Amino acid sequence: TRRLFNVVHRHMTFTIPQEMWKVMEREPEYRKVLFEAVNVTLRKVMKVQMGAVAVLHPYGKDLKVNYHIHALVTEGGLDEKGKWKACKFISYTGLRKVWQYEVLTRLKTRLPEGERANRWIDKLFKHNTKGFYVHAEPRVKDGNGVSRYIGRYIRHPAIADSRIEDYDGKTVTFYYEKRTDKRRKRELKKLPVLAFIHGIVRHIPPKQFKMVRYFGIYAPRKRTV
């Protein structure tokens, strides 16, 4: 709350294709690419020194791996003269294309060199001609509510106790909400108890890995701006 400015923010969700999830799970170092790419993408598309709080989510509502980043971004920033410039319009096309380019080109430098890695990166470009999906809504207008809003994503566990419907000593039954045609449908999922436990602990981040990062005017070195 002390760090964030009392300005309008935009909640953005940066996603990557399903083919990349296992790679991110296997090598924690690759996950840093997602943070780097978010920062550069926002600066390139918005063309101002924005402020962003980025949170890495490694799971979906059904406990499966699903790496994506939630970012709370100021709807504007400082221009070259240090004056505040509003950015109410943000190009979705630009966000998707730049996000894809930054993720894949940065990941390529970290992958083991070889023709196989190059073919995989080329395939991800070719099969996602519109870029990687980015959702840039909703707008958060209440400055005091900004930190509470992003706090939901920082503190949110892989699954809440309230979603567990049944446990018979061998299996766990829980529900999650699935979007279908812009509607939410409740789905039940049953897992053996050890598979359920694995579905939770697999998302515990490595020691010292920062799941929340600050960029632009929210970066620690610029906290007094």
N, C-alpha and C positions, 0 to 999 in steps of 0.2 A: 504493500500500500504506500509506503514512503517513497518507493522508487518510481512508481508510475505517475504519469502526468494526468491531470483532469481534462482530458480531451477525448473526442470520439475515437474508438478503436474498431478494428475489423477483425473478426474471428476467421482465420483461414485454416483449411486443412489440406496439407500437401501429401499426396499419395504416390505410391510406386506400384508397378505391375506385380501381380502375384508371383511371376517367375523370379523376382528378386528377393522375396521374403526369406527363403532358405539361405541365401548368400549372406544376408544381414544377420541371421540368427547364428550362422556358423562362425562369423568373424566380427567381433564387436568393433574392431578398428574401422570397418566399412561404414558403421552407423554414423561415425563422425562426418562422413561425406554428406549425409542428409542435412545436418545442421549447417555445414559450410554452404551448401547449395541454396538453402532457404535464405540465408543472409545475403548472398550475392544476387539471387533472383529478385528479392525485394528492392535492393538498391538500384538494380538495372531497370526494373519496370517502373518504379515510383519516381526515380530520378531525384530523390531528396534523401537526406539523412534521417530516416525514420527510426522509430523505436519498436523493438519486437521482443516478445517473450516467447520462446519456442520450447515445446514439450514433446519429447519422443514417446509415442505409444507403440509398443511392440505387439499388441494383441487386438483381436476383434471381440465382439460381444459373446461369441461362442467358444472363447478361449484359444482358438487357433491363432497361429502366427499371422500378423497383419501389420507390418511396419508402416507407420505414417507419422506425420508431425502436425500437431496443433500449434498455431501461432496466433498470438494476440498482437496486432500491429496498429500503430497509430495511423489514423487516416490523414496522413500528411507528415511533414518533417521540416528540417532546416535546409534552406537552399544554400548556395555558395556564399552568400553574404551573411549567413547566420540568421536569416529571418524565417519565420514560420510560413510554410506554404501548404495549403489544404490540397488533398488529393482525393476528392470524392469519387472520381471515375478511375477505376483500375481495370486495365485490359485483361480479360480472362484469357484471350488468345495468347497475349504476351506472357502472362504468368505460366501457362501450361508449356509453351514452347521453351522459354528460358529455363524453367524448372527442370524439364527433361534434359536439356543440353548440359546444364551445370551438374546434375547428378551423374549422368553417364560419362561425361568427359573426365570428371574427377575420380569416379570409380575406376575408370580404365587405367589411370596412373597407379592405382593401388593393387589391381589384380596382377597375378603372375603373368609375365610377358609370354605371349604365344598366340598362335593363330586361332586356337579355340576360344580364348577370351575375346579376341577381336571380332570373331564371328558372332559371339553372343551379344556384344554391345551393338553391333550393326543390326542384328535382328530386332533388338529392343527399339532402335530408332525406326526401323522399317515397319514394324507392326503397331507403332503408336504415332501415326502421322500427325495427329492433332496435339501431340505432347502428352505429358502425364497429367492426370486429372487433379485440379485444384478447386476446392470449394471456398469461396471468399465471402460468405455471409455467415451469421448476421452482423449487423452493426451494434456496437455496445456504446450507448450514449452516456450512461451514468458513470462518471469518473470513479466514484466511491465503490461502485459495483464491479469495476473492472477486475480488481484483484480477487474478489470472490468468484467471479466467473472463471478466470483461468485457474483458480485454486481447485475447482472441480476436476480439472484434468491432471493437475499435479498430484493430488492426493487420491485420485480414483484408483481403487484396486482392480485386479484383473476380474474379480467377480465379487459382488456384495453378498453378504449372508442372506439378505432378503430374497435373493433370486434362487436360493436352493429350496426346491419343493419337497425333496424326500431323500432319505439316506437309510438303507436297510442293512447296513453292515458290509455289503459287498459292492453296491452301486450307488452313485449319486445322480439324482435327477435335478436339473436346473432349467430355468427358462431364459430366453433372450428375445429381444425384439428385432424382427427382420423387416426391412423396408421392401414393399412390393407395390409398384405403381403409385408411389408417393404416399402410401399408407403403411402403417406399422402393424405387423402381424406377430403375435406371440408364438414362439416355437419352443418345444420341449426337447431337451437333449439328455440322454442317459449315458453315463460313463462308468466303467469299473473304477473303484475308489483310487487305485494306484495311477490310473490314466488321468483321473481328475486332479490328483495332487501334482502329477507331472505337468498338466496343463497350466497350473499356477506357478510352480517354482521355475519353469523354463523361462518365465518372463522377468525373473529377478535380475537386475542389471549387474554386471561385473563390479567388483569393488573399485571405488574411485571414479566410476563412469558417471558423468553428470547428465542426468535425464532432462534437466531444465537449463536453458542457456539464454543469455541476454545479448541483444545486438543493437547497433546504432547508438542512439542517444540513451538507451537503457544499459549499454555495456558498462561494467563496473568502473572503468577508467574515466567514463564521461558522466558519472552519476551526478556531479555537481553542475552540469550544464543547465 
